[in-house]
Amino acid sequence: MFSDEFQNLKVLSWCTHQAHLTATEEQSEEEKVWRQNFLAIPDNNELFELVQ
């Protein structure tokens, strides 16, 4: 149960972050680093594929 809630929080974190990006921010070096760090966390790469 905790795992499902944790997964939901990760998806919410990703979606919220993406929703607030501007076109310029999306291409920024800071965004590239944020995305790399997010995807480096176990299971986040799979979640990324699901929410795309």
PyMOL Python script that loads the backbone (N, CA, C, O; Angstrom):
from pymol import cmd

cmd.read_pdbstr("""\
ATOM      1  N   MET A   1       0.826  -1.191   0.000  1.00  0.00           N
ATOM      2  CA  MET A   1       0.000   0.000   0.000  1.00  0.00           C
ATOM      3  C   MET A   1       0.872   1.257   0.000  1.00  0.00           C
ATOM      4  O   MET A   1       0.643   2.177  -0.784  1.00  0.00           O
ATOM      5  N   PHE A   2       1.854   1.289   0.868  1.00  0.00           N
ATOM      6  CA  PHE A   2       2.775   2.427   0.889  1.00  0.00           C
ATOM      7  C   PHE A   2       3.434   2.616  -0.470  1.00  0.00           C
ATOM      8  O   PHE A   2       3.635   3.739  -0.933  1.00  0.00           O
ATOM      9  N   SER A   3       3.761   1.504  -1.090  1.00  0.00           N
ATOM     10  CA  SER A   3       4.424   1.571  -2.390  1.00  0.00           C
ATOM     11  C   SER A   3       3.539   2.257  -3.428  1.00  0.00           C
ATOM     12  O   SER A   3       4.020   3.088  -4.198  1.00  0.00           O
ATOM     13  N   ASP A   4       2.251   1.916  -3.456  1.00  0.00           N
ATOM     14  CA  ASP A   4       1.334   2.551  -4.405  1.00  0.00           C
ATOM     15  C   ASP A   4       1.231   4.051  -4.151  1.00  0.00           C
ATOM     16  O   ASP A   4       1.236   4.846  -5.091  1.00  0.00           O
ATOM     17  N   GLU A   5       1.138   4.433  -2.888  1.00  0.00           N
ATOM     18  CA  GLU A   5       1.052   5.853  -2.557  1.00  0.00           C
ATOM     19  C   GLU A   5       2.338   6.577  -2.960  1.00  0.00           C
ATOM     20  O   GLU A   5       2.296   7.697  -3.469  1.00  0.00           O
ATOM     21  N   PHE A   6       3.470   5.933  -2.729  1.00  0.00           N
ATOM     22  CA  PHE A   6       4.754   6.522  -3.093  1.00  0.00           C
ATOM     23  C   PHE A   6       4.853   6.680  -4.607  1.00  0.00           C
ATOM     24  O   PHE A   6       5.326   7.707  -5.094  1.00  0.00           O
ATOM     25  N   GLN A   7       4.413   5.673  -5.350  1.00  0.00           N
ATOM     26  CA  GLN A   7       4.429   5.754  -6.814  1.00  0.00           C
ATOM     27  C   GLN A   7       3.532   6.894  -7.286  1.00  0.00           C
ATOM     28  O   GLN A   7       3.896   7.636  -8.198  1.00  0.00           O
ATOM     29  N   ASN A   8       2.370   7.032  -6.671  1.00  0.00           N
ATOM     30  CA  ASN A   8       1.455   8.114  -7.040  1.00  0.00           C
ATOM     31  C   ASN A   8       2.087   9.478  -6.797  1.00  0.00           C
ATOM     32  O   ASN A   8       1.919  10.398  -7.598  1.00  0.00           O
ATOM     33  N   LEU A   9       2.818   9.609  -5.686  1.00  0.00           N
ATOM     34  CA  LEU A   9       3.489  10.876  -5.395  1.00  0.00           C
ATOM     35  C   LEU A   9       4.566  11.179  -6.423  1.00  0.00           C
ATOM     36  O   LEU A   9       4.756  12.336  -6.800  1.00  0.00           O
ATOM     37  N   LYS A  10       5.273  10.155  -6.879  1.00  0.00           N
ATOM     38  CA  LYS A  10       6.304  10.370  -7.895  1.00  0.00           C
ATOM     39  C   LYS A  10       5.673  10.818  -9.210  1.00  0.00           C
ATOM     40  O   LYS A  10       6.186  11.720  -9.872  1.00  0.00           O
ATOM     41  N   VAL A  11       4.563  10.188  -9.587  1.00  0.00           N
ATOM     42  CA  VAL A  11       3.865  10.581 -10.816  1.00  0.00           C
ATOM     43  C   VAL A  11       3.349  12.008 -10.679  1.00  0.00           C
ATOM     44  O   VAL A  11       3.477  12.807 -11.606  1.00  0.00           O
ATOM     45  N   LEU A  12       2.771  12.328  -9.535  1.00  0.00           N
ATOM     46  CA  LEU A  12       2.272  13.682  -9.300  1.00  0.00           C
ATOM     47  C   LEU A  12       3.410  14.697  -9.362  1.00  0.00           C
ATOM     48  O   LEU A  12       3.258  15.778  -9.931  1.00  0.00           O
ATOM     49  N   SER A  13       4.545  14.344  -8.776  1.00  0.00           N
ATOM     50  CA  SER A  13       5.708  15.230  -8.810  1.00  0.00           C
ATOM     51  C   SER A  13       6.136  15.503 -10.245  1.00  0.00           C
ATOM     52  O   SER A  13       6.392  16.649 -10.614  1.00  0.00           O
ATOM     53  N   TRP A  14       6.214  14.454 -11.049  1.00  0.00           N
ATOM     54  CA  TRP A  14       6.620  14.601 -12.457  1.00  0.00           C
ATOM     55  C   TRP A  14       5.622  15.468 -13.217  1.00  0.00           C
ATOM     56  O   TRP A  14       6.010  16.411 -13.907  1.00  0.00           O
ATOM     57  N   CYS A  15       4.337  15.148 -13.090  1.00  0.00           N
ATOM     58  CA  CYS A  15       3.303  15.863 -13.846  1.00  0.00           C
ATOM     59  C   CYS A  15       3.229  17.333 -13.439  1.00  0.00           C
ATOM     60  O   CYS A  15       3.081  18.210 -14.289  1.00  0.00           O
ATOM     61  N   THR A  16       3.332  17.597 -12.145  1.00  0.00           N
ATOM     62  CA  THR A  16       3.300  18.974 -11.661  1.00  0.00           C
ATOM     63  C   THR A  16       4.493  19.751 -12.200  1.00  0.00           C
ATOM     64  O   THR A  16       4.358  20.890 -12.649  1.00  0.00           O
ATOM     65  N   HIS A  17       5.644  19.130 -12.149  1.00  0.00           N
ATOM     66  CA  HIS A  17       6.852  19.783 -12.671  1.00  0.00           C
ATOM     67  C   HIS A  17       6.682  20.093 -14.157  1.00  0.00           C
ATOM     68  O   HIS A  17       6.967  21.210 -14.590  1.00  0.00           O
ATOM     69  N   GLN A  18       6.224  19.125 -14.935  1.00  0.00           N
ATOM     70  CA  GLN A  18       6.063  19.308 -16.376  1.00  0.00           C
ATOM     71  C   GLN A  18       5.021  20.374 -16.698  1.00  0.00           C
ATOM     72  O   GLN A  18       5.191  21.135 -17.651  1.00  0.00           O
ATOM     73  N   ALA A  19       3.952  20.436 -15.920  1.00  0.00           N
ATOM     74  CA  ALA A  19       2.869  21.381 -16.189  1.00  0.00           C
ATOM     75  C   ALA A  19       3.311  22.832 -16.020  1.00  0.00           C
ATOM     76  O   ALA A  19       2.739  23.730 -16.638  1.00  0.00           O
ATOM     77  N   HIS A  20       4.314  23.065 -15.196  1.00  0.00           N
ATOM     78  CA  HIS A  20       4.752  24.432 -14.926  1.00  0.00           C
ATOM     79  C   HIS A  20       5.931  24.886 -15.783  1.00  0.00           C
ATOM     80  O   HIS A  20       6.420  26.003 -15.618  1.00  0.00           O
ATOM     81  N   LEU A  21       6.386  24.043 -16.686  1.00  0.00           N
ATOM     82  CA  LEU A  21       7.515  24.415 -17.540  1.00  0.00           C
ATOM     83  C   LEU A  21       7.065  25.304 -18.693  1.00  0.00           C
ATOM     84  O   LEU A  21       6.015  25.078 -19.295  1.00  0.00           O
ATOM     85  N   THR A  22       7.862  26.301 -18.988  1.00  0.00           N
ATOM     86  CA  THR A  22       7.646  27.076 -20.204  1.00  0.00           C
ATOM     87  C   THR A  22       8.487  26.432 -21.305  1.00  0.00           C
ATOM     88  O   THR A  22       9.323  25.572 -21.028  1.00  0.00           O
ATOM     89  N   ALA A  23       8.270  26.842 -22.532  1.00  0.00           N
ATOM     90  CA  ALA A  23       9.034  26.281 -23.652  1.00  0.00           C
ATOM     91  C   ALA A  23      10.532  26.531 -23.470  1.00  0.00           C
ATOM     92  O   ALA A  23      11.350  25.665 -23.780  1.00  0.00           O
ATOM     93  N   THR A  24      10.881  27.698 -22.976  1.00  0.00           N
ATOM     94  CA  THR A  24      12.292  28.025 -22.753  1.00  0.00           C
ATOM     95  C   THR A  24      12.879  27.173 -21.639  1.00  0.00           C
ATOM     96  O   THR A  24      13.985  26.648 -21.771  1.00  0.00           O
ATOM     97  N   GLU A  25      12.146  27.035 -20.546  1.00  0.00           N
ATOM     98  CA  GLU A  25      12.626  26.235 -19.417  1.00  0.00           C
ATOM     99  C   GLU A  25      12.802  24.773 -19.795  1.00  0.00           C
ATOM    100  O   GLU A  25      13.706  24.097 -19.305  1.00  0.00           O
ATOM    101  N   GLU A  26      11.931  24.295 -20.668  1.00  0.00           N
ATOM    102  CA  GLU A  26      11.980  22.892 -21.077  1.00  0.00           C
ATOM    103  C   GLU A  26      13.313  22.537 -21.726  1.00  0.00           C
ATOM    104  O   GLU A  26      13.768  21.398 -21.626  1.00  0.00           O
ATOM    105  N   GLN A  27      13.939  23.503 -22.388  1.00  0.00           N
ATOM    106  CA  GLN A  27      15.208  23.278 -23.081  1.00  0.00           C
ATOM    107  C   GLN A  27      16.427  23.675 -22.243  1.00  0.00           C
ATOM    108  O   GLN A  27      17.563  23.539 -22.697  1.00  0.00           O
ATOM    109  N   SER A  28      16.195  24.159 -21.032  1.00  0.00           N
ATOM    110  CA  SER A  28      17.299  24.667 -20.220  1.00  0.00           C
ATOM    111  C   SER A  28      18.174  23.544 -19.666  1.00  0.00           C
ATOM    112  O   SER A  28      17.754  22.393 -19.555  1.00  0.00           O
ATOM    113  N   GLU A  29      19.384  23.916 -19.330  1.00  0.00           N
ATOM    114  CA  GLU A  29      20.323  22.956 -18.731  1.00  0.00           C
ATOM    115  C   GLU A  29      19.799  22.481 -17.374  1.00  0.00           C
ATOM    116  O   GLU A  29      19.956  21.313 -17.018  1.00  0.00           O
ATOM    117  N   GLU A  30      19.180  23.385 -16.624  1.00  0.00           N
ATOM    118  CA  GLU A  30      18.616  23.026 -15.316  1.00  0.00           C
ATOM    119  C   GLU A  30      17.544  21.942 -15.465  1.00  0.00           C
ATOM    120  O   GLU A  30      17.486  21.008 -14.666  1.00  0.00           O
ATOM    121  N   GLU A  31      16.707  22.071 -16.480  1.00  0.00           N
ATOM    122  CA  GLU A  31      15.662  21.067 -16.715  1.00  0.00           C
ATOM    123  C   GLU A  31      16.274  19.729 -17.109  1.00  0.00           C
ATOM    124  O   GLU A  31      15.811  18.678 -16.666  1.00  0.00           O
ATOM    125  N   LYS A  32      17.306  19.763 -17.935  1.00  0.00           N
ATOM    126  CA  LYS A  32      17.971  18.518 -18.334  1.00  0.00           C
ATOM    127  C   LYS A  32      18.537  17.802 -17.116  1.00  0.00           C
ATOM    128  O   LYS A  32      18.432  16.580 -17.008  1.00  0.00           O
ATOM    129  N   VAL A  33      19.137  18.556 -16.199  1.00  0.00           N
ATOM    130  CA  VAL A  33      19.690  17.970 -14.974  1.00  0.00           C
ATOM    131  C   VAL A  33      18.563  17.424 -14.103  1.00  0.00           C
ATOM    132  O   VAL A  33      18.676  16.320 -13.570  1.00  0.00           O
ATOM    133  N   TRP A  34      17.464  18.192 -13.949  1.00  0.00           N
ATOM    134  CA  TRP A  34      16.331  17.728 -13.139  1.00  0.00           C
ATOM    135  C   TRP A  34      15.807  16.405 -13.691  1.00  0.00           C
ATOM    136  O   TRP A  34      15.568  15.463 -12.935  1.00  0.00           O
ATOM    137  N   ARG A  35      15.629  16.337 -15.006  1.00  0.00           N
ATOM    138  CA  ARG A  35      15.099  15.132 -15.646  1.00  0.00           C
ATOM    139  C   ARG A  35      16.051  13.946 -15.450  1.00  0.00           C
ATOM    140  O   ARG A  35      15.609  12.841 -15.135  1.00  0.00           O
ATOM    141  N   GLN A  36      17.344  14.172 -15.633  1.00  0.00           N
ATOM    142  CA  GLN A  36      18.325  13.099 -15.439  1.00  0.00           C
ATOM    143  C   GLN A  36      18.297  12.594 -14.003  1.00  0.00           C
ATOM    144  O   GLN A  36      18.331  11.387 -13.763  1.00  0.00           O
ATOM    145  N   ASN A  37      18.235  13.518 -13.051  1.00  0.00           N
ATOM    146  CA  ASN A  37      18.186  13.125 -11.641  1.00  0.00           C
ATOM    147  C   ASN A  37      16.907  12.363 -11.322  1.00  0.00           C
ATOM    148  O   ASN A  37      16.943  11.369 -10.596  1.00  0.00           O
ATOM    149  N   PHE A  38      15.783  12.816 -11.854  1.00  0.00           N
ATOM    150  CA  PHE A  38      14.507  12.142 -11.615  1.00  0.00           C
ATOM    151  C   PHE A  38      14.547  10.731 -12.181  1.00  0.00           C
ATOM    152  O   PHE A  38      14.133   9.782 -11.516  1.00  0.00           O
ATOM    153  N   LEU A  39      15.042  10.589 -13.398  1.00  0.00           N
ATOM    154  CA  LEU A  39      15.054   9.286 -14.054  1.00  0.00           C
ATOM    155  C   LEU A  39      16.106   8.348 -13.474  1.00  0.00           C
ATOM    156  O   LEU A  39      16.036   7.138 -13.692  1.00  0.00           O
ATOM    157  N   ALA A  40      17.070   8.880 -12.747  1.00  0.00           N
ATOM    158  CA  ALA A  40      18.098   8.044 -12.128  1.00  0.00           C
ATOM    159  C   ALA A  40      17.576   7.312 -10.895  1.00  0.00           C
ATOM    160  O   ALA A  40      18.185   6.338 -10.451  1.00  0.00           O
ATOM    161  N   ILE A  41      16.462   7.768 -10.341  1.00  0.00           N
ATOM    162  CA  ILE A  41      15.873   7.118  -9.167  1.00  0.00           C
ATOM    163  C   ILE A  41      15.207   5.824  -9.627  1.00  0.00           C
ATOM    164  O   ILE A  41      14.489   5.817 -10.627  1.00  0.00           O
ATOM    165  N   PRO A  42      15.443   4.720  -8.897  1.00  0.00           N
ATOM    166  CA  PRO A  42      14.848   3.437  -9.295  1.00  0.00           C
ATOM    167  C   PRO A  42      13.341   3.556  -9.526  1.00  0.00           C
ATOM    168  O   PRO A  42      12.639   4.222  -8.764  1.00  0.00           O
ATOM    169  N   ASP A  43      12.868   2.927 -10.547  1.00  0.00           N
ATOM    170  CA  ASP A  43      11.456   2.865 -10.953  1.00  0.00           C
ATOM    171  C   ASP A  43      10.938   4.138 -11.616  1.00  0.00           C
ATOM    172  O   ASP A  43       9.872   4.104 -12.230  1.00  0.00           O
ATOM    173  N   ASN A  44      11.643   5.247 -11.516  1.00  0.00           N
ATOM    174  CA  ASN A  44      11.131   6.478 -12.111  1.00  0.00           C
ATOM    175  C   ASN A  44      11.156   6.443 -13.628  1.00  0.00           C
ATOM    176  O   ASN A  44      10.297   7.048 -14.270  1.00  0.00           O
ATOM    177  N   ASN A  45      12.112   5.754 -14.212  1.00  0.00           N
ATOM    178  CA  ASN A  45      12.164   5.665 -15.669  1.00  0.00           C
ATOM    179  C   ASN A  45      10.905   4.988 -16.196  1.00  0.00           C
ATOM    180  O   ASN A  45      10.339   5.419 -17.200  1.00  0.00           O
ATOM    181  N   GLU A  46      10.465   3.922 -15.518  1.00  0.00           N
ATOM    182  CA  GLU A  46       9.228   3.238 -15.913  1.00  0.00           C
ATOM    183  C   GLU A  46       8.027   4.159 -15.741  1.00  0.00           C
ATOM    184  O   GLU A  46       7.142   4.188 -16.597  1.00  0.00           O
ATOM    185  N   LEU A  47       7.987   4.908 -14.649  1.00  0.00           N
ATOM    186  CA  LEU A  47       6.895   5.858 -14.433  1.00  0.00           C
ATOM    187  C   LEU A  47       6.890   6.927 -15.519  1.00  0.00           C
ATOM    188  O   LEU A  47       5.827   7.327 -15.994  1.00  0.00           O
ATOM    189  N   PHE A  48       8.063   7.384 -15.909  1.00  0.00           N
ATOM    190  CA  PHE A  48       8.184   8.378 -16.968  1.00  0.00           C
ATOM    191  C   PHE A  48       7.533   7.867 -18.248  1.00  0.00           C
ATOM    192  O   PHE A  48       6.807   8.604 -18.915  1.00  0.00           O
ATOM    193  N   GLU A  49       7.793   6.608 -18.590  1.00  0.00           N
ATOM    194  CA  GLU A  49       7.205   6.016 -19.793  1.00  0.00           C
ATOM    195  C   GLU A  49       5.683   5.978 -19.690  1.00  0.00           C
ATOM    196  O   GLU A  49       4.990   6.183 -20.686  1.00  0.00           O
ATOM    197  N   LEU A  50       5.164   5.719 -18.500  1.00  0.00           N
ATOM    198  CA  LEU A  50       3.713   5.634 -18.315  1.00  0.00           C
ATOM    199  C   LEU A  50       3.024   6.984 -18.460  1.00  0.00           C
ATOM    200  O   LEU A  50       1.928   7.063 -19.014  1.00  0.00           O
ATOM    201  N   VAL A  51       3.654   8.042 -17.970  1.00  0.00           N
ATOM    202  CA  VAL A  51       2.986   9.347 -17.976  1.00  0.00           C
ATOM    203  C   VAL A  51       3.234  10.148 -19.243  1.00  0.00           C
ATOM    204  O   VAL A  51       2.640  11.212 -19.418  1.00  0.00           O
ATOM    205  N   GLN A  52       4.085   9.670 -20.119  1.00  0.00           N
ATOM    206  CA  GLN A  52       4.341  10.392 -21.363  1.00  0.00           C
ATOM    207  C   GLN A  52       3.202  10.267 -22.303  1.00  0.00           C
ATOM    208  O   GLN A  52       3.247  10.816 -23.404  1.00  0.00           O
TER     209      GLN A  52
END
""", "prot")
cmd.dss("prot")
cmd.show_as("cartoon", "prot")
cmd.util.cbc("prot")
cmd.orient("prot")
